[in-house]
Amino acid sequence: MTDTPATITFDDFLQVDIRVGRITRAEPFPEARKPAFRLWIDFGAEIGEKKSSAQITEHYTPEALVGQQVMAVVNFPPRQIGPMRSEVLVLGVSDAEGRVVLIAPDRDVPEGQRMH
């Protein structure tokens, strides 16, 4: 049984800035405590390129990630993960085995578009 999440207002939801970006570079991140990749994600002219660490090594390879669009929270404060400063939180959901699957638009959209 899971805890029921707290109810929030629509204005609370609007404070979370979730945008689409395109992965421009991906590489292994051996310094991370859990297996992860370093990602460079282009969010378009308004936001620019941001870095992130993502624990997505079970379903993806760095080569396959380059060019993919992903959804990410872009207005959390940066977080230091080992020697890297992660600037955005890439979004995903767990499959039946607990492995992360990325959330992405099902059609190509311009980088930087906000989720609504």
C-alpha positions in Angstrom: 0.0 0.0 0.0 1.3 3.5 -0.9 0.7 6.7 0.9 -1.8 9.0 -0.7 0.0 12.1 -2.0 -1.0 15.5 -0.6 -3.5 17.4 -2.6 -2.0 20.5 -4.3 -3.6 23.4 -6.1 -3.3 24.1 -9.8 -1.1 27.1 -8.9 1.2 24.7 -7.0 1.5 22.6 -10.1 2.3 25.6 -12.3 5.3 26.4 -10.1 7.0 23.2 -11.4 8.6 24.1 -14.7 8.7 20.9 -16.8 10.2 21.4 -20.3 11.2 19.2 -23.3 14.8 19.0 -24.2 17.0 17.1 -26.6 20.0 15.1 -25.4 23.0 16.4 -27.2 25.7 14.3 -25.4 25.7 11.3 -23.0 28.5 9.5 -21.4 29.0 7.0 -18.5 29.3 8.6 -15.0 31.6 6.1 -13.1 31.9 8.5 -10.1 28.2 8.2 -9.3 27.2 6.0 -6.4 24.6 4.1 -8.5 25.1 3.4 -12.2 24.3 6.6 -14.1 25.0 8.6 -17.2 26.0 12.3 -17.5 23.6 14.0 -19.9 23.8 17.3 -21.7 20.3 18.5 -22.7 19.4 21.4 -25.1 16.3 23.2 -23.9 16.3 25.8 -26.7 17.3 29.4 -26.8 15.4 30.6 -23.7 17.0 28.0 -21.3 20.0 26.7 -23.2 22.0 23.5 -22.5 21.8 22.0 -19.1 23.6 19.0 -17.5 22.0 16.2 -15.6 22.9 12.8 -14.0 20.4 10.0 -14.7 20.2 6.5 -13.4 19.0 5.0 -16.7 21.8 2.6 -17.6 19.6 -0.5 -17.7 17.4 0.5 -20.7 19.7 2.9 -22.5 23.2 3.4 -23.9 24.9 6.7 -24.3 24.9 6.3 -28.1 21.2 5.6 -28.2 20.3 8.6 -26.0 21.9 11.3 -28.2 19.1 13.0 -30.2 16.3 11.7 -28.0 13.8 14.2 -26.5 13.1 14.0 -22.7 11.1 15.8 -20.2 12.8 17.5 -17.2 12.1 19.8 -14.3 14.2 22.9 -15.1 13.6 25.1 -12.0 14.9 22.9 -9.1 18.1 24.2 -7.6 21.3 22.6 -9.0 22.5 19.5 -7.1 26.1 18.3 -6.6 26.4 14.7 -7.6 30.0 13.6 -7.1 32.2 15.8 -9.3 29.2 17.0 -11.4 26.6 19.7 -10.9 23.2 18.4 -12.0 21.1 21.3 -13.2 17.8 19.6 -14.2 15.9 16.6 -13.1 15.2 14.2 -16.0 11.8 12.5 -15.6 11.1 8.8 -15.8 8.9 6.0 -14.4 9.8 2.6 -13.2 9.0 -0.5 -15.2 7.8 -3.8 -13.5 11.4 -4.6 -12.5 12.1 -1.1 -11.1 14.3 0.1 -14.0 13.8 3.7 -15.1 12.1 4.4 -18.4 12.3 8.0 -19.7 9.3 10.2 -20.1 9.2 11.9 -23.5 6.7 13.4 -26.0 5.4 10.9 -28.5 6.1 13.4 -31.4 9.0 15.7 -32.0 8.4 19.1 -30.6 10.5 22.3 -30.3 13.1 22.2 -27.5 12.0 24.3 -24.5 8.3 23.7 -24.8 6.6 23.7 -21.4 4.4 20.8 -20.3 0.8 21.8 -19.7 
